[in-house]
Amino acid sequence: MDEFDEIAFRLAEPEWDPEGRGLRVTPATLAAALRDMLREGGLIDVALTGTVTGLRRRSRVVTFEVTETLAGDTTPLAVVPVVAFGCASGPARRLVDGSTVSVSGYLEWKPDWGQLRVIAHDIDVVHHTSATETARSRLVHDLIREGLMSRQAALAVPESPHRVRLITGCGSAAEGDIRSGIGGARGLELDVRFAPMSGPNAATSVAAEVKAAASAPDRPDVIIVARGGGARSDLDWADSEVLARTIATCPLPVWTAIGHADDSTVADQVANRSCATPSAAAADLVDLIRSLGPDRVLTGACFGRAEQWPDHPRLRGLILVLVVLVSVALVVALLR
């Protein structure tokens, strides 16, 4: 029996309120009852698995929360405080927020804090999250909270898109793939601008090109940011905050085609459309044109509705006269 148990034991036993409002308790007797229920229910030793948040390192103790969230959501479904003393504090000090861990320990009700927590005696890292992944998760959370994650999705691609601004690396395979993919679509104007697609200057350079396209006198109907496959680390620039916010707040639809089909970046998540590859982006654009229907034809640099008569009024009148003359000639021939 510890000090708290001794104090709670000396207090009056809880009793039911005569007016039927529930069990009459003091904070200490309620805390003692909660502790007894945990012990009697066998809820002592636990193996807790979840995501680390709120990591705090002190001289002799490490504290953090293990959380659980639903897929696609950032609001915790449940949060359990964890404390690591002694030998368990060593592994805990190597944790980072966002890591998935399995914590073995026992439940402890801390009455003076009003807190139920897990005292860890062993910690296994199921999935270690790097500082880059942590920053990316935090950025996504901020964009969702600010309503920027879905802003691009609300933009409509024009009904008759004909001007496309492609931002890609100089001499890249992505440029060739997109040129090849839209080669059969007459009337599409492809304006290519080059920017580094890897390295420390990539994010700011691509963001600058997106801003330039949005403010150009001949604004494009669609902006495509394209880069072919490569190592995942070569795509870190597409997870940057400056690029994500630039795309999210761009007044024009921005499509991304970055990396391999199974790569996903923050730029992809905020874009109007995320295409698996540059070739897929070209195919999607051509499909969009074709989806306008059979009564749409390409005329010059844009689409127009197919007409039965030419648009020029004099030519239309001439054709009408010719039709009348032919009709009269046929009638005369029949009368003879």
Secondary structure, DSSP 8 states (H G I E B T S, - for coil): --HHHHHHHHS---EE-TTSS-EE--HHHHHHHHHHHHHHTT--EEEEEEEEEEEEE-SSEEEEEEEEE-TT--SEEEEEEEEEEGGGHHHHHT--TT-EEEEEEEEEEETTTTEEEEEEEEEEEEE---HHHHHHHHHHHHHHHTT-TTTGGG----SS--EEEEEE-TT-HHHHHHHHHTTT-TT-EEEEEE--SSSTTHHHHHHHHHHHHHHSTT--SEEEEEE----GGGGGGGG-HHHHHHHHH-SS-EEEEESSTT---HHHHHSSEE-SSHHHHHHHHHHHHHTT-TTEEEETTEEEE--SS-S-HHHHHHHHHHHHHHHHHHHHHHH-
